[in-house]
Amino acid sequence: MGLGRIGLFDLEKQFAFYGAYHSNPVNIAIHVLFVWPIFFSALLILYFVPPFFNLPNLEFSLWGSHVILVWNVGFLVALVYSVFYVCFDLKAGSLAALLCALCWVASSFVASQLGLSLAWKKRAPALLDNLIQAFVMAPFFVLLEVLQTLFGYEPYPGFHSIVKAKVEANINEWKESKQKLVS
């Protein structure tokens, strides 16, 4: 049973949409391997956006290297993602929030070591079909997929079967609309 959330916060609807586009095992494996590194890379690039908070940077040494955490767009993105994921599901969302925070700190470490000229040589993929799915939802859904596969985790009882039915309905709807275009 869903929690009655609507729109963007309807986890069943969002996960079913994601599942309908990502039901091929190879595609799922690619997402499991690369979505979080893409998030990390985005934070790495955002590290170089000037800070917009009038707060002092947090500086410390890590393994003999100087690290500077900047309160800028990268921090804000990691924070917003974290809060967003916790709103979906407290347990998996908290783990996702921890991963977001670790990505922010680790990307700050790498960025401060590489410098601007080397960090900007990285490129993000062109993800145009659904920007919210690609940039906001995908990291959380990959985590949920791994938690479900490895540990049988569900945000609530019946979630997996409900979403599976919605995925199948979305795929069938897409196939029907594609068939109508061919006819």
C-alpha positions as a printed Julia matrix, in Angstrom:
183×3 Matrix{Float64}:
  0.0    0.0     0.0
  1.28   3.42   -0.94
  1.5    6.26    1.5
 -0.9    8.4    -0.5
  1.84  10.71   -1.73
  1.2   12.51   -4.96
  3.17  13.83   -7.91
  6.9   13.93   -7.5
  6.71  12.28   -4.07
  4.7    9.25   -5.28
  7.44   6.64   -4.9
  5.42   3.87   -6.56
  4.67   6.02   -9.61
  8.25   7.3    -9.9
  9.81   3.87   -9.44
  7.37   2.31  -11.93
  8.3    4.97  -14.5
 11.97   4.28  -13.88
 11.42   0.52  -14.07
  9.55   0.77  -17.35
 12.56   2.46  -18.94
 15.12   0.31  -17.16
 13.87  -3.28  -17.22
 16.65  -4.82  -19.31
 19.2   -6.56  -17.03
 22.16  -5.08  -18.92
 20.66  -1.61  -18.66
 20.06  -2.12  -14.93
 23.67  -3.25  -14.44
 24.93  -0.19  -16.32
 22.85   2.07  -14.08
 23.96   0.31  -10.91
 27.59   0.79  -11.94
 27.45   4.31  -13.34
 24.64   6.44  -11.87
 26.4    7.22   -8.59
 29.72   7.97  -10.34
 27.82  10.39  -12.62
 26.38  12.07   -9.51
 29.91  12.22   -8.06
 31.23  13.75  -11.3
 28.49  16.37  -11.34
 29.4   17.37   -7.78
 33.07  17.45   -8.77
 32.31  19.92  -11.56
 30.0   21.97   -9.31
 32.83  22.29   -6.79
 34.24  25.1    -8.93
 31.08  27.21   -8.87
 31.78  30.16   -6.58
 30.21  29.95   -3.13
 26.97  31.84   -2.69
 26.76  31.51    1.06
 28.75  33.99    3.09
 30.18  31.18    5.18
 33.83  30.29    5.62
 34.97  27.17    3.78
 35.59  24.07    5.86
 39.26  23.14    5.52
 41.02  20.04    6.81
 43.75  17.56    5.98
 43.0   14.09    4.73
 45.8   11.57    4.21
 48.31  14.4     4.04
 46.27  16.36    1.48
 44.51  19.66    2.02
 40.74  19.48    1.46
 38.43  22.46    1.17
 34.65  21.99    1.41
 32.91  24.88   -0.33
 29.36  25.93    0.57
 28.17  26.34   -3.01
 25.82  24.77   -5.57
 27.48  21.35   -5.16
 26.72  21.37   -1.45
 23.18  22.58   -2.09
 22.58  19.82   -4.69
 23.84  17.12   -2.29
 21.68  18.56    0.5
 18.51  18.82   -1.63
 18.97  15.27   -2.96
 19.5   14.0     0.57
 16.35  15.62    1.94
 14.37  14.53   -1.13
 15.44  10.89   -0.73
 14.68  10.84    3.0
 11.18  12.16    2.18
 10.63   9.13   -0.07
 11.68   6.51    2.45
 13.37   7.03    5.81
 15.6    3.93    5.76
 16.79   3.77    2.14
 16.62   7.56    1.92
 18.94   7.94    4.91
 21.43   5.61    3.25
 21.09   7.59    0.0
 21.6   10.83    1.96
 24.78   9.39    3.47
 25.97   8.44   -0.02
 25.18  11.97   -1.24
 27.2   13.46    1.6
 30.1   11.08    0.93
 30.0   11.97   -2.76
 30.1   15.67   -1.89
 33.07  15.28    0.46
 34.94  12.88   -1.87
 34.3   15.03   -4.96
 35.51  18.08   -3.03
 38.67  16.16   -2.13
 39.28  15.1    -5.75
 38.43  18.56   -7.13
 40.73  20.32   -4.69
 43.53  17.93   -5.73
 42.9   18.13   -9.5
 42.2   21.82   -9.82
 39.83  23.47  -12.27
 41.62  22.69  -15.55
 41.74  18.9   -15.01
 38.3   18.55  -13.41
 36.49  20.3   -16.28
 37.83  17.75  -18.79
 35.18  15.3   -17.53
 31.89  15.18  -19.46
 28.43  14.24  -18.31
 26.25  12.12  -20.6
 23.4   13.69  -22.53
 20.31  12.55  -20.66
 17.39  14.27  -22.31
 14.42  11.93  -22.02
 13.48  12.84  -18.46
 15.84  15.2   -16.66
 14.28  14.65  -13.25
 14.67  10.87  -13.63
 18.2   11.2   -14.96
 19.56  13.61  -12.42
 17.41  13.39   -9.32
 15.66  10.03   -9.13
 18.18   7.65  -10.74
 20.72   7.53   -7.86
 17.99   6.75   -5.33
 16.31   4.16   -7.55
 19.59   2.4    -8.25
 20.14   2.19   -4.5
 16.59   0.86   -3.95
 17.13  -1.7    -6.71
 20.35  -2.95   -5.11
 18.78  -3.04   -1.62
 15.79  -4.99   -2.98
 17.93  -7.43   -4.99
 20.52  -8.1    -2.29
 18.43  -7.84    0.87
 14.8   -8.02   -0.22
 14.29  -4.49    1.12
 11.0   -2.73    0.43
 10.01   0.74    1.66
  6.78  -0.93    2.8
  5.23  -4.39    2.37
  4.05  -5.07   -1.17
  6.01  -2.18   -2.72
  7.99  -4.41   -5.1
  4.93  -6.25   -6.45
  2.92  -3.02   -6.84
  5.75  -1.34   -8.72
  6.34  -4.46  -10.85
  2.68  -4.37  -11.95
  2.96  -0.66  -12.75
  6.17  -1.26  -14.72
  4.44  -3.93  -16.79
  1.47  -1.6   -17.36
  3.8    1.24  -18.44
  5.67  -1.05  -20.84
  2.4   -2.38  -22.29
  1.07   1.17  -22.7
  4.26   2.18  -24.5
  4.08  -0.89  -26.76
  0.43  -0.14  -27.59
  1.17   3.49  -28.44
  4.11   2.37  -30.57
  1.88  -0.17  -32.34
 -0.73   2.53  -33.03
  1.94   4.68  -34.67
  2.99   1.78  -36.92
 -0.61   0.98  -37.93
